[in-house]
């Protein structure tokens, strides 16, 4: 069974030959290079790759008009968000181009990128076809879909306040972003991706970052529209939704608007076995191996025990792609990475001795 066949069968809530496996934001090859363990290249299975739009060049107007006082070291992306690295290079400061924009009408003058520009996406069909030929399942990657993009545009504090004091501004900003994301979503599906990846971090460690009421007003209908438009191209395209943290309160409504995959199901915030029990006939789970707990701080044996439990209890009946819940950071011992992959191969087999 190819990786693509394995993933797609699991996402149909059927049992493939093995539990599909991938990493959150890296490939196994990248991890091997990062740790200087090139001798392991080719030894770790990876069932999923991703494709992206090429970034557009940011308009020069952004620095002149919206980001006049940023450091010379700051880099501006296609959306106009500027970032400057910290002294350690491990984090960065965000400079928000709409921090001083308060009127919805002013958004009409902002130089949002033209995502319909063919040079940004003309490569997608060829790239997807190449990955399919190699046997991989392919995600069309469009995380930070609305909320995260918006708060980086406006600033977190401003956006959170504007939900209550300036909702017209938020509505217009979200509508503009949604319309751009619809164009992108349709192109990903036209290009043949197997999974459309959406998401916004709306969960915190113990609950929602924003209230469900705010989510329902500002985000739910717009996410629904993006999914609806994508499914006009391919009716059964699996819809992946990423949010770190605890999002229990909105899971039924994510399913309602067409989400079929929940990621990363952080075990420090939500019990993956409980989520599987409640929603596993309608919602595939993707992730579950904690990068706040098990991978950095567990022993190799504890990593294997956790992977075995997830394969057995979450993997039962399909609907499961196992993965670390976030990036593999420097605090994860190499031995735990090896243990993760070894355990997936040992316990993630759909037969009488495995799952």
C-alpha positions in Angstrom: 0.0 0.0 0.0 1.4 3.4 -0.9 1.5 6.2 1.5 -1.2 8.0 -0.3 -3.5 4.9 -0.3 -2.8 4.4 3.4 -3.7 8.0 4.3 -6.8 8.2 2.2 -8.1 4.9 3.5 -7.6 6.0 7.1 -9.4 9.3 6.3 -12.3 7.3 5.0 -12.5 5.8 8.5 -11.2 2.4 7.3 -8.2 0.5 8.5 -5.2 0.5 6.1 -2.2 -1.7 6.4 -0.5 0.6 8.9 -1.3 3.8 10.9 -0.2 6.7 8.7 2.6 8.8 10.1 4.0 12.2 9.5 5.6 15.1 11.3 4.0 18.4 12.1 6.1 20.9 10.2 9.3 19.1 9.2 10.2 16.1 7.1 12.2 13.2 8.6 15.1 14.2 6.3 15.1 17.8 7.8 15.1 16.4 11.3 18.0 14.1 10.5 20.0 17.1 9.2 19.0 19.2 12.1 20.4 16.6 14.6 23.4 15.7 12.4 22.1 12.2 12.1 22.2 11.8 8.3 22.8 8.1 8.7 19.1 7.8 9.5 17.9 9.4 6.3 15.5 7.0 4.6 14.9 5.0 7.7 11.8 6.9 9.0 8.5 6.6 7.2 6.7 9.7 6.1 3.3 9.4 4.4 2.3 13.1 3.8 3.9 16.0 2.0 2.5 19.6 1.6 2.3 22.1 -1.2 2.2 25.9 -0.8 1.5 29.0 -2.8 4.6 30.9 -3.7 4.9 34.1 -1.7 4.2 37.4 -3.5 6.4 40.3 -3.2 5.2 42.8 -0.6 4.1 46.1 -1.8 6.7 48.9 -1.1 3.7 51.0 0.1 3.6 48.9 3.2 6.9 50.0 4.6 6.4 53.6 3.5 2.9 54.0 4.9 2.1 51.2 7.4 5.4 50.2 8.9 7.5 53.3 9.1 9.3 52.7 12.3 10.3 49.0 12.1 13.9 47.9 12.6 16.1 47.6 9.4 16.5 43.9 10.3 12.7 43.3 10.0 11.5 41.2 7.1 8.1 41.9 5.5 6.1 39.1 4.1 3.5 39.1 1.3 0.7 40.1 3.7 2.7 43.0 5.1 3.4 41.4 8.4 6.9 42.3 9.6 9.1 40.1 11.9 12.4 40.9 13.5 14.3 38.0 15.2 15.3 38.0 18.8 19.0 37.9 19.9 18.8 34.1 20.2 17.0 33.6 16.8 14.5 31.3 18.6 11.7 33.8 18.6 10.7 37.0 16.9 8.8 40.2 17.3 5.8 40.9 15.1 5.0 44.3 13.7 1.4 44.7 12.6 0.7 46.9 9.5 -2.9 47.6 10.5 -2.1 48.5 14.1 -3.2 52.1 13.6 -6.0 51.5 11.1 -9.5 51.7 12.7 -12.0 52.4 10.0 -13.3 49.5 7.9 -13.2 51.8 4.8 -9.5 52.3 5.2 -8.9 48.6 4.5 -9.9 49.2 0.9 -6.6 51.1 0.4 -4.4 48.4 1.9 -2.3 46.5 -0.7 -3.4 42.9 0.1 -1.6 40.4 -2.2 -3.2 39.3 -5.4 -3.4 35.6 -4.8 -5.1 35.1 -8.2 -1.8 35.9 -9.8 -0.9 32.7 -11.7 2.8 33.0 -10.9 2.0 32.2 -7.3 0.2 28.9 -8.0 0.9 27.7 -11.5 3.4 25.2 -10.1 0.8 23.4 -8.0 -0.4 20.8 -10.5 3.1 19.7 -11.4 4.2 19.5 -7.8 1.2 17.6 -6.7 1.6 15.2 -9.6 5.2 14.6 -8.7 4.4 13.8 -5.1 1.6 11.5 -6.1 3.9 9.7 -8.5 6.3 9.2 -5.6 3.4 7.7 -3.6 2.7 10.5 -1.1 -0.5 12.0 0.1 -0.5 15.7 -0.4 -1.9 18.6 1.7 -2.7 22.0 0.4 -1.4 24.1 3.2 -3.4 27.1 4.3 -3.1 27.3 8.1 -3.4 30.6 9.8 -6.5 30.8 7.7 -8.3 33.9 9.1 -7.9 34.6 12.9 -4.2 34.3 13.1 -3.6 36.2 9.9 -5.9 38.9 11.2 -4.3 39.4 14.6 -0.9 39.6 13.0 -2.3 42.2 10.6 -3.9 44.3 13.4 -2.1 43.2 16.6 -3.5 40.7 19.1 -4.6 43.2 21.7 -6.2 45.5 19.1 -8.1 42.6 17.4 -9.3 41.2 20.7 -10.6 44.6 21.7 -12.1 45.3 18.3 -14.3 42.2 18.5 -16.3 44.2 21.0 -15.6 47.9 20.3 -15.1 48.0 16.5 -16.8 44.9 15.1 -17.4 46.5 11.7 -13.6 46.7 11.2 -13.2 43.1 12.1 -16.0 42.0 9.9 -14.5 43.7 6.9 -11.0 42.5 7.6 -12.2 38.9 8.0 -14.3 39.2 4.8 -11.3 40.4 2.8 -9.1 37.5 4.2 -11.9 35.0 3.5 -12.3 36.0 -0.1 -8.5 35.6 -0.6 -8.6 32.3 1.1 -11.4 31.1 -1.1 -9.3 31.8 -4.2 -6.5 29.8 -2.7 -8.6 26.9 -1.5 -10.2 26.5 -4.9 -6.8 26.4 -6.6 -5.4 23.8 -4.2 -8.4 21.5 -4.9 -8.1 22.1 -8.6 -4.5 21.2 -8.4 -5.4 17.8 -7.0 -4.4 17.9 -3.4 -5.7 15.1 -1.2 -6.4 17.2 1.9 -7.1 20.9 2.3 -5.4 22.1 5.5 -7.1 25.0 7.3 -6.7 26.2 10.8 -6.3 28.9 13.4 -5.0 28.7 16.9 -8.2 29.5 18.8 -7.5 27.2 21.7 -5.4 27.8 24.8 -4.2 25.3 27.4 -7.4 25.0 29.3 -10.1 26.5 27.0 -10.7 28.8 24.1 -8.6 32.0 23.4 -11.8 33.6 22.2 -15.3 32.9 23.4 -17.4 30.4 21.4 -19.9 33.2 20.9 -17.2 35.4 19.2 -16.0 32.3 17.2 -19.6 31.7 16.0 -20.1 35.3 14.9 -16.8 36.1 13.2 -15.1 32.8 12.2 -17.6 30.0 11.8 -19.6 31.3 8.9 -16.4 32.3 7.0 -14.7 29.0 7.5 -17.9 27.4 6.3 -17.8 29.5 3.2 -14.2 28.5 2.4 -15.1 24.8 2.8 -18.3 25.2 0.7 -16.3 26.8 -2.1 -13.6 24.1 -2.0 -16.3 21.4 -2.2 -17.7 23.0 -5.3 -14.6 21.8 -7.0 -14.4 18.4 -5.3 -17.3 17.4 -3.1 -15.5 14.9 -0.9 -12.2 16.7 -0.3 -11.1 16.0 3.3 -10.9 19.2 5.3 -8.1 19.4 7.9 -8.5 21.9 10.8 -5.6 22.8 13.0 -5.9 24.5 16.3 -3.5 24.1 19.2 -5.0 23.9 22.7 -8.4 22.9 24.0 -11.2 23.4 21.4 -13.7 20.9 22.9 -16.5 23.6 22.9 -16.5 24.0 19.1 -15.7 20.5 17.9 -19.4 19.7 17.0 -19.7 22.9 15.1 -16.4 22.2 13.2 -18.0 18.9 12.1 -21.2 20.7 11.2 -19.4 23.1 8.8 -17.6 20.2 7.1 -14.3 19.7 8.9 -13.3 16.0 8.8 -9.9 16.0 10.4 -8.9 17.6 13.7 -5.2 18.5 14.4 -3.2 18.3 16.6 -5.4 17.0 19.5 -2.9 18.1 22.1 -2.9 15.5 24.9 -1.9 18.1 27.4 -5.2 19.9 26.7 -7.6 17.3 25.4 -7.7 13.5 25.8 -7.4 12.0 22.3 -9.0 8.8 23.4 -12.1 10.7 24.7 -12.3 12.7 21.5 -12.0 9.5 19.4 -14.8 7.9 21.5 -17.1 10.9 21.0 -16.4 11.9 17.5 -14.4 9.2 15.8 -17.1 8.1 13.4 -17.1 11.6 11.9 -13.8 13.2 12.7 -10.3 11.8 11.9 -7.6 12.7 14.4 -4.2 13.8 13.3 -1.4 14.2 15.9 -1.8 13.2 19.5 1.9 12.8 20.5 2.7 15.6 22.8 5.6 18.0 22.2 5.0 19.7 25.5 5.3 16.4 27.5 6.0 13.0 26.1 8.6 13.8 23.3 10.8 16.3 25.2 10.5 14.9 28.7 9.6 11.2 28.5 12.0 8.3 28.3 12.2 6.3 25.1 10.2 3.6 26.8 7.5 6.1 27.8 7.4 7.4 24.2 6.8 3.9 23.0 4.1 3.2 25.5 2.3 6.4 24.5 2.6 5.7 20.8 1.3 2.1 21.4 -1.7 3.4 23.3 -2.6 6.0 20.6 -2.3 3.4 17.8 -4.5 0.9 19.7 -7.2 3.2 21.1 -7.2 6.1 18.6 -6.3 4.1 15.6 -9.0 1.5 16.0 -11.3 1.6 12.9 -9.1 4.0 11.0 -9.5 7.7 11.1 -6.1 8.3 12.6 -2.8 9.8 11.4 -0.1 9.8 14.1 2.2 12.7 14.4 3.9 14.9 17.0 1.6 17.8 17.9 4.1 20.5 16.9 7.7 21.0 15.7 10.5 18.8 17.0 12.4 21.4 19.1 15.9 21.2 20.5 14.6 19.8 23.8 13.5 16.5 22.2 16.3 13.9 22.7 17.3 12.1 19.5 16.5 8.8 21.2 12.9 9.8 21.6 12.6 10.6 17.9 13.9 7.1 17.1 11.6 5.6 19.7 8.6 7.4 18.2 9.3 5.9 14.7 10.1 2.5 16.0 6.9 2.3 18.0 4.8 3.4 15.1 6.2 0.6 13.0 5.9 -1.9 15.8 2.4 -1.0 17.2 0.8 0.7 14.2 0.1 -2.4 12.2 -3.5 -3.3 11.5 -3.5 -7.0 12.3 -4.0 -9.3 15.3 -0.6 -8.4 16.9 -0.8 -4.6 16.2 -3.7 -2.1 16.3 
